[in-house]
Amino acid sequence: MNFSLDPYNLLAGFIFGTIGWGAFRYGKRLDLWQPQAIGVALMVYPYLFTNNWLLWGIGVGLMVLLWFFHHE
């Protein structure tokens, strides 16, 4: 597993992990599997990538995906 102490990686992990935790809790409360799965992906993927552009790009992409599956 790659782990980088680059400040941008730590910031991305904190931001997207926090949003992922919120999405997971939201999906669990409403019994929706899509926000739960996206939330888990947002919490886990920062541990897998160390490239800053890829890390932020995937995070923004998952957040856009979460926007379409939030079921207001």
C-alpha positions as CSV (number, residue, x, y, z in Angstrom):
1,M,0.0,0.0,0.0
2,N,1.4,3.4,-0.9
3,F,1.2,6.1,1.7
4,S,2.4,9.6,1.2
5,L,2.8,12.4,3.8
6,D,2.4,15.0,1.2
7,P,0.2,17.8,2.6
8,Y,-2.1,17.7,-0.5
9,N,-2.6,14.0,-0.1
10,L,-3.4,14.3,3.6
11,L,-5.8,17.2,2.9
12,A,-7.6,15.2,0.1
13,G,-7.8,12.1,2.4
14,F,-9.4,14.2,5.2
15,I,-11.8,16.1,2.9
16,F,-13.0,13.1,0.9
17,G,-12.9,10.8,3.8
18,T,-15.2,13.1,5.8
19,I,-17.6,13.5,2.9
20,G,-17.5,9.8,2.3
21,W,-18.4,9.1,6.0
22,G,-21.3,11.5,5.7
23,A,-22.5,9.9,2.5
24,F,-22.3,6.5,4.0
25,R,-24.3,7.6,7.1
26,Y,-26.9,9.2,4.8
27,G,-27.3,6.1,2.7
28,K,-27.5,3.9,5.7
29,R,-30.1,6.1,7.4
30,L,-32.3,6.0,4.2
31,D,-31.4,2.5,3.3
32,L,-29.9,3.4,-0.1
33,W,-27.0,1.3,-1.4
34,Q,-25.7,3.9,-3.9
35,P,-24.7,6.6,-1.4
36,Q,-23.3,3.9,0.9
37,A,-21.1,2.4,-1.8
38,I,-19.9,5.9,-3.0
39,G,-19.2,6.8,0.7
40,V,-17.0,3.7,1.2
41,A,-15.2,4.4,-2.1
42,L,-14.6,8.0,-0.9
43,M,-13.2,6.8,2.4
44,V,-10.9,4.1,0.9
45,Y,-9.5,5.4,-2.4
46,P,-7.1,8.0,-0.9
47,Y,-5.1,5.1,0.5
48,L,-4.6,3.6,-2.9
49,F,-3.4,6.6,-4.9
50,T,-0.5,9.0,-4.3
51,N,-0.6,11.1,-7.5
52,N,-2.2,14.4,-6.6
53,W,-4.0,15.0,-9.8
54,L,-5.4,11.5,-9.8
55,L,-6.3,11.7,-6.2
56,W,-8.3,15.0,-6.5
57,G,-9.8,14.0,-9.9
58,I,-11.2,10.7,-8.6
59,G,-12.5,12.5,-5.5
60,V,-14.3,15.1,-7.5
61,G,-15.6,12.4,-9.9
62,L,-17.0,10.4,-7.0
63,M,-18.6,13.5,-5.5
64,V,-20.3,14.3,-8.8
65,L,-21.5,10.7,-8.9
66,L,-22.8,11.1,-5.4
67,W,-24.8,14.2,-6.5
68,F,-26.7,12.1,-9.1
69,F,-27.5,9.3,-6.6
70,H,-28.5,11.3,-3.5
71,H,-32.3,10.8,-4.0
72,E,-33.7,13.9,-2.6
